[in-house]
Amino acid sequence: MIRTRPWRALLAFGLPALWLALVTTWELTCPMATDDAMGVRIGLCAAFLIAAVYLCASVRIGSVRELKLAREVAHATQQALLRPLPARIEGLAVAAGQLSASPGATVGGDLYEAVSTVHGVRIVIGDVRGHGLPAIGAVAALLGSFREAAHDEPELGGVMRRLERALERHLRERSRAEHPASGGADPENPLAEEFVTVLLIEIGAAGELRAVNCGHPWPYRLAGRARQLSAADPLPPLGPFPLPAAIALQQCGRLLPGEALLLHTDGAADARDSRGRFFPLEEVLGAAALDSPVSPAEVIDRVHRALRRHTGGRLSDDVALLVLRNDRSRIPAQPGAVQSVRARG
């Protein structure tokens, strides 16, 4: 919670309030207040006007100061949760970007991360149902769990199971906090409607692609054209249903040198224009895939621009994008490419 220093609040609101009280008391009790002289009336009006203007200015200045502080806190939260990704991870060129559905917002329910491990480069992207502080809490729980489990677990299925346990703990703690009458006991159905879609991708040393998908949109492979990485049905999202005893690992071929992979949240595919038509994500990516080699930062910038045009700048959901290009053989450099893209709707 953002707090204003007491002495600042006293100066901002106490002095003009005291001035108004004195002027009002003087008008009600002082004999001169009944004087019909024009000078006295002008003096009274000026006193009220000065006090009112000062009070309004103080309120506005205080609000602007608190808004600035709130944005600084939100930016710090953004940096801690969705920390900027490095431009390269184990021979992969990387770029990430966001568009917010809420003007001025910098944090929400989308999450992504990419880390280099002994098992390969492991990537997570997910979308927490809802917005605001509850969604941010779930994002923090999942990202914290992934950053440890990605290194500890030899199989992607084990990583997903760790994420499920982290989400369950988070939901239980939230439910206890929101239902104190339970006396600290676990509620019978803690926040049963909460869920998170999660996609885990692993890129091996030879570009092998392995995935575990819980309700998330499949990514696109960009190689001359755009096509979805898999047509397999994903598992249900985390939250409503437990993971199966055996978690199926999807083998998705190889990411060859020069090819790129775009991961996204459903805010991109589900965006609509004023006539209700869905955003043609595959078509936009197909045009971007014609570049050789594909520039991850340019792909994100192209999708952002197309989304703004399609929706008229009025997104209904946050959008997170993550692009990785296999540079593990010699690829011409991309001069001036910006590897981290952050934007607001």
C-alpha positions as CSV (number, residue, x, y, z in Angstrom):
1,M,0.0,0.0,0.0
2,I,1.3,3.5,-0.9
3,R,1.3,5.8,2.1
4,T,1.6,9.6,2.1
5,R,3.8,11.1,4.8
6,P,1.7,12.7,7.6
7,W,3.3,16.1,7.4
8,R,2.7,16.3,3.7
9,A,-0.9,15.4,4.2
10,L,-1.2,18.1,6.9
11,L,0.2,20.7,4.6
12,A,-1.8,19.6,1.6
13,F,-5.2,19.4,3.3
14,G,-5.0,20.8,6.8
15,L,-4.0,24.4,5.9
16,P,-6.6,25.0,3.3
17,A,-9.3,23.4,5.5
18,L,-8.2,25.6,8.4
19,W,-8.3,28.7,6.1
20,L,-11.8,27.8,4.9
21,A,-13.0,27.3,8.5
22,L,-11.6,30.7,9.6
23,V,-13.2,32.5,6.7
24,T,-16.5,30.8,7.3
25,T,-16.3,31.7,11.1
26,W,-15.4,35.2,10.3
27,E,-18.3,35.7,7.9
28,L,-20.8,34.2,10.4
29,T,-19.6,36.0,13.5
30,C,-17.8,39.2,12.5
31,P,-20.0,42.3,12.3
32,M,-18.1,43.4,9.2
33,A,-19.5,40.3,7.4
34,T,-22.9,41.9,7.3
35,D,-21.4,45.0,5.7
36,D,-22.9,45.6,2.2
37,A,-19.8,47.5,1.1
38,M,-18.4,46.2,-2.2
39,G,-14.8,46.0,-0.9
40,V,-15.8,43.6,1.9
41,R,-17.8,41.4,-0.4
42,I,-14.9,41.2,-2.9
43,G,-12.5,40.4,0.0
44,L,-14.8,37.5,1.1
45,C,-15.1,36.1,-2.4
46,A,-11.3,36.3,-2.9
47,A,-10.7,34.5,0.4
48,F,-13.0,31.7,-0.6
49,L,-11.6,31.5,-4.1
50,I,-8.0,31.4,-2.9
51,A,-8.8,28.6,-0.4
52,A,-10.8,26.6,-2.9
53,V,-8.1,26.9,-5.6
54,Y,-5.4,25.9,-3.2
55,L,-7.3,22.9,-1.9
56,C,-8.0,21.7,-5.5
57,A,-4.4,22.2,-6.5
58,S,-3.2,20.3,-3.4
59,V,-5.5,17.4,-4.1
60,R,-4.4,17.2,-7.8
61,I,-0.7,17.4,-6.9
62,G,-1.1,14.7,-4.3
63,S,-2.9,12.4,-6.7
64,V,-0.3,12.9,-9.4
65,R,2.5,12.2,-6.9
66,E,0.8,9.0,-5.7
67,L,0.0,7.9,-9.3
68,K,3.7,8.3,-10.2
69,L,4.7,6.3,-7.2
70,A,2.2,3.6,-8.0
71,R,3.6,3.3,-11.5
72,E,7.1,3.0,-10.1
73,V,6.0,0.2,-7.8
74,A,4.2,-1.5,-10.7
75,H,7.3,-1.3,-12.9
76,A,9.5,-2.7,-10.1
77,T,7.0,-5.6,-9.7
78,Q,7.1,-6.1,-13.5
79,Q,10.9,-6.4,-13.4
80,A,10.8,-8.8,-10.5
81,L,8.2,-11.1,-11.9
82,L,8.7,-11.0,-15.7
83,R,12.4,-10.1,-15.6
84,P,13.9,-9.1,-18.9
85,L,15.2,-12.1,-20.8
86,P,18.8,-12.2,-22.1
87,A,19.2,-11.5,-25.9
88,R,20.8,-15.0,-26.3
89,I,20.4,-18.2,-24.4
90,E,22.6,-21.2,-25.4
91,G,22.8,-20.2,-29.0
92,L,19.2,-19.1,-29.3
93,A,18.2,-15.5,-30.1
94,V,15.4,-14.4,-27.8
95,A,12.9,-11.6,-27.7
96,A,9.8,-11.1,-25.5
97,G,7.0,-8.5,-25.5
98,Q,3.7,-7.6,-23.9
99,L,0.6,-5.6,-24.7
100,S,-1.7,-4.7,-21.9
101,A,-5.5,-4.5,-22.2
102,S,-5.6,-2.0,-19.4
103,P,-4.2,1.5,-20.2
104,G,-1.2,2.2,-17.9
105,A,-1.1,-1.4,-16.6
106,T,2.3,-3.2,-16.5
107,V,1.5,-6.4,-14.7
108,G,-1.2,-8.9,-15.2
109,G,-2.0,-12.6,-15.5
110,D,0.5,-13.6,-18.3
111,L,3.8,-15.2,-17.5
112,Y,6.8,-16.4,-19.4
113,E,10.4,-17.4,-18.7
114,A,13.3,-19.1,-20.4
115,V,16.3,-20.7,-18.7
116,S,19.4,-22.7,-19.7
117,T,19.7,-26.0,-17.8
118,V,21.6,-29.2,-18.1
119,H,18.5,-30.7,-19.7
120,G,18.4,-28.1,-22.4
121,V,16.8,-24.7,-22.7
122,R,13.4,-24.8,-20.9
123,I,10.6,-22.3,-21.6
124,V,7.3,-21.7,-19.8
125,I,4.5,-19.5,-21.0
126,G,1.1,-19.3,-19.2
127,D,-2.1,-17.3,-18.7
128,V,-3.7,-17.0,-15.3
129,R,-7.5,-16.6,-15.3
130,G,-8.4,-13.1,-14.3
131,H,-6.4,-9.9,-13.6
132,G,-5.3,-7.8,-10.7
133,L,-3.6,-8.8,-7.5
134,P,-4.9,-12.4,-7.3
135,A,-3.5,-13.1,-10.8
136,I,-0.2,-11.5,-9.9
137,G,0.1,-13.7,-6.9
138,A,-0.5,-16.8,-9.0
139,V,2.1,-15.6,-11.5
140,A,4.7,-15.1,-8.8
141,A,4.0,-18.6,-7.4
142,L,4.3,-20.3,-10.7
143,L,7.4,-18.5,-11.9
144,G,9.2,-19.0,-8.6
145,S,8.4,-22.8,-8.9
146,F,9.5,-23.0,-12.5
147,R,12.8,-21.3,-11.9
148,E,13.8,-24.0,-9.4
149,A,12.1,-27.0,-11.0
150,A,13.5,-26.4,-14.5
151,H,17.0,-27.1,-13.1
152,D,16.0,-29.9,-10.6
153,E,13.6,-32.0,-12.6
154,P,15.0,-34.3,-15.3
155,E,11.7,-34.6,-17.2
156,L,9.3,-31.9,-18.3
157,G,6.4,-33.8,-16.7
158,G,8.1,-33.4,-13.3
159,V,8.4,-29.6,-13.9
160,M,4.7,-29.4,-14.7
161,R,3.8,-31.4,-11.5
162,R,5.9,-29.0,-9.4
163,L,3.9,-26.1,-11.0
164,E,0.7,-27.8,-10.1
165,R,1.7,-28.2,-6.5
166,A,2.8,-24.5,-6.3
167,L,-0.5,-23.4,-7.7
168,E,-2.4,-25.6,-5.2
169,R,-0.4,-24.1,-2.3
170,H,-1.1,-20.6,-3.6
171,L,-4.8,-21.2,-3.9
172,R,-5.1,-22.7,-0.4
173,E,-3.3,-19.8,1.1
174,R,-5.5,-17.3,-0.8
175,S,-8.6,-19.2,0.2
176,R,-7.6,-19.1,3.9
177,A,-7.0,-15.4,3.7
178,E,-10.3,-14.7,2.0
179,H,-12.3,-17.1,4.2
180,P,-11.0,-16.5,7.8
181,A,-14.1,-18.2,9.2
182,S,-12.5,-21.5,8.3
183,G,-10.2,-21.1,11.3
184,G,-7.0,-21.8,9.2
185,A,-8.3,-25.2,7.9
186,D,-8.3,-26.0,4.2
187,P,-11.6,-25.0,2.6
188,E,-13.5,-27.9,1.0
189,N,-13.2,-26.5,-2.5
190,P,-10.6,-23.7,-2.5
191,L,-11.2,-21.3,-5.4
192,A,-12.4,-24.1,-7.6
193,E,-13.0,-21.8,-10.6
194,E,-9.4,-20.6,-10.7
195,F,-7.2,-22.1,-13.4
196,V,-4.0,-21.5,-15.4
197,T,-3.0,-22.5,-18.9
198,V,0.6,-23.6,-19.0
199,L,2.9,-24.7,-21.9
200,L,6.4,-26.1,-21.2
201,I,8.9,-26.4,-24.1
202,E,12.3,-28.0,-24.0
203,I,14.9,-27.4,-26.7
204,G,17.7,-29.9,-26.7
205,A,21.3,-29.5,-27.9
206,A,20.4,-30.6,-31.4
207,G,17.3,-28.5,-31.6
208,E,15.0,-31.3,-30.4
209,L,11.6,-29.9,-29.3
210,R,9.7,-31.5,-26.4
211,A,6.5,-30.1,-24.9
212,V,4.0,-30.6,-22.1
213,N,0.8,-28.6,-22.7
214,C,-1.9,-27.9,-20.1
215,G,-4.7,-26.0,-22.0
216,H,-2.4,-23.4,-23.7
217,P,-2.3,-22.5,-27.4
218,W,0.4,-24.3,-29.3
219,P,3.2,-22.2,-30.5
220,Y,4.1,-21.5,-34.2
221,R,7.2,-22.6,-36.0
222,L,8.4,-19.9,-38.3
223,A,10.4,-21.3,-41.3
224,G,9.3,-19.8,-44.6
225,R,5.8,-20.0,-43.4
226,A,4.0,-20.3,-40.0
227,R,2.5,-23.5,-38.8
228,Q,1.5,-24.7,-35.4
229,L,4.0,-26.9,-33.6
230,S,1.5,-29.7,-32.8
231,A,-2.1,-30.6,-33.4
232,A,-2.3,-32.8,-30.3
233,D,-5.0,-32.1,-27.8
234,P,-3.5,-30.5,-24.7
235,L,-4.2,-31.6,-21.1
236,P,-6.7,-29.6,-19.1
237,P,-5.5,-26.4,-17.5
238,L,-3.9,-26.5,-14.1
239,G,-6.4,-26.0,-11.3
240,P,-9.7,-27.6,-12.0
241,F,-8.5,-31.2,-12.5
242,P,-5.4,-33.0,-11.2
243,L,-2.7,-34.0,-13.6
244,P,-2.8,-37.6,-14.8
245,A,-0.5,-40.2,-13.2
246,A,1.5,-40.4,-16.4
247,I,2.1,-37.1,-18.2
248,A,2.4,-37.4,-21.9
249,L,5.5,-35.8,-23.4
250,Q,4.9,-34.4,-26.9
251,Q,7.9,-34.9,-29.3
252,C,7.7,-32.0,-31.8
253,G,10.6,-32.6,-34.2
254,R,13.6,-30.2,-34.3
255,L,14.1,-26.5,-34.5
256,L,16.6,-26.3,-37.3
257,P,19.2,-23.5,-37.6
258,G,17.6,-20.3,-38.7
259,E,14.1,-21.4,-37.7
260,A,12.1,-19.6,-35.0
261,L,9.4,-20.5,-32.5
262,L,6.7,-18.1,-31.4
263,L,4.9,-18.7,-28.1
264,H,1.9,-16.6,-27.3
265,T,-1.0,-16.3,-24.9
266,D,-4.6,-16.5,-26.1
267,G,-5.1,-12.7,-26.0
268,A,-3.4,-12.7,-29.5
269,A,-5.5,-15.3,-31.2
270,D,-8.8,-14.2,-29.5
271,A,-8.5,-10.5,-30.3
272,R,-11.4,-9.2,-32.3
273,D,-12.1,-6.1,-34.4
274,S,-15.2,-3.9,-34.3
275,R,-17.1,-6.4,-36.5
276,G,-16.2,-9.4,-34.3
277,R,-13.6,-10.9,-36.6
278,F,-10.7,-12.7,-34.9
279,F,-7.2,-11.5,-35.4
280,P,-5.5,-13.4,-38.2
281,L,-2.4,-14.4,-36.2
282,E,-1.2,-17.1,-38.5
283,E,-1.5,-14.9,-41.5
284,V,0.6,-12.1,-39.8
285,L,3.2,-14.7,-38.7
286,G,3.3,-16.2,-42.2
287,A,4.3,-12.8,-43.6
288,A,7.0,-12.4,-40.9
289,A,8.3,-15.9,-41.6
290,L,9.3,-14.9,-45.1
291,D,12.2,-12.9,-43.7
292,S,15.5,-14.9,-43.8
293,P,16.6,-15.1,-41.1
294,V,13.6,-14.2,-39.0
295,S,14.3,-11.4,-36.5
296,P,12.6,-12.2,-33.1
297,A,12.3,-8.5,-32.2
298,E,10.8,-7.7,-35.6
299,V,8.3,-10.5,-35.3
300,I,7.0,-9.1,-32.0
301,D,6.9,-5.6,-33.3
302,R,5.0,-6.7,-36.4
303,V,2.4,-8.6,-34.4
304,H,2.0,-5.7,-32.0
305,R,1.4,-3.2,-34.8
306,A,-1.1,-5.6,-36.5
307,L,-3.0,-6.2,-33.3
308,R,-3.4,-2.4,-32.7
309,R,-4.7,-1.9,-36.2
310,H,-7.1,-4.9,-36.0
311,T,-8.6,-3.9,-32.6
312,G,-8.3,-0.1,-33.0
313,G,-6.1,-0.1,-29.9
314,R,-8.8,-1.7,-27.7
315,L,-7.6,-5.1,-26.6
316,S,-9.9,-7.2,-24.5
317,D,-7.1,-9.3,-23.0
318,D,-3.4,-9.0,-22.3
319,V,-1.0,-10.4,-24.9
320,A,2.4,-12.0,-24.2
321,L,4.8,-13.0,-27.0
322,L,8.0,-14.9,-26.8
323,V,10.2,-15.7,-29.9
324,L,13.3,-17.9,-30.0
325,R,15.5,-18.4,-33.1
326,N,18.0,-21.2,-33.5
327,D,21.4,-19.5,-34.1
328,R,23.5,-22.6,-33.2
329,S,25.1,-22.3,-36.6
330,R,26.4,-19.2,-38.3
331,I,23.5,-16.8,-39.0
332,P,23.9,-13.2,-40.4
333,A,23.7,-10.7,-37.6
334,Q,20.6,-8.5,-37.2
335,P,21.9,-4.9,-37.0
336,G,20.1,-2.7,-34.6
337,A,17.6,-5.3,-33.5
338,V,16.1,-4.6,-30.1
339,Q,15.8,-7.8,-28.2
340,S,13.3,-6.8,-25.5
341,V,10.0,-5.2,-26.6
342,R,7.5,-3.9,-24.0
343,A,4.4,-1.9,-25.0
344,R,1.0,-0.9,-23.6
345,G,-2.3,-1.0,-25.3
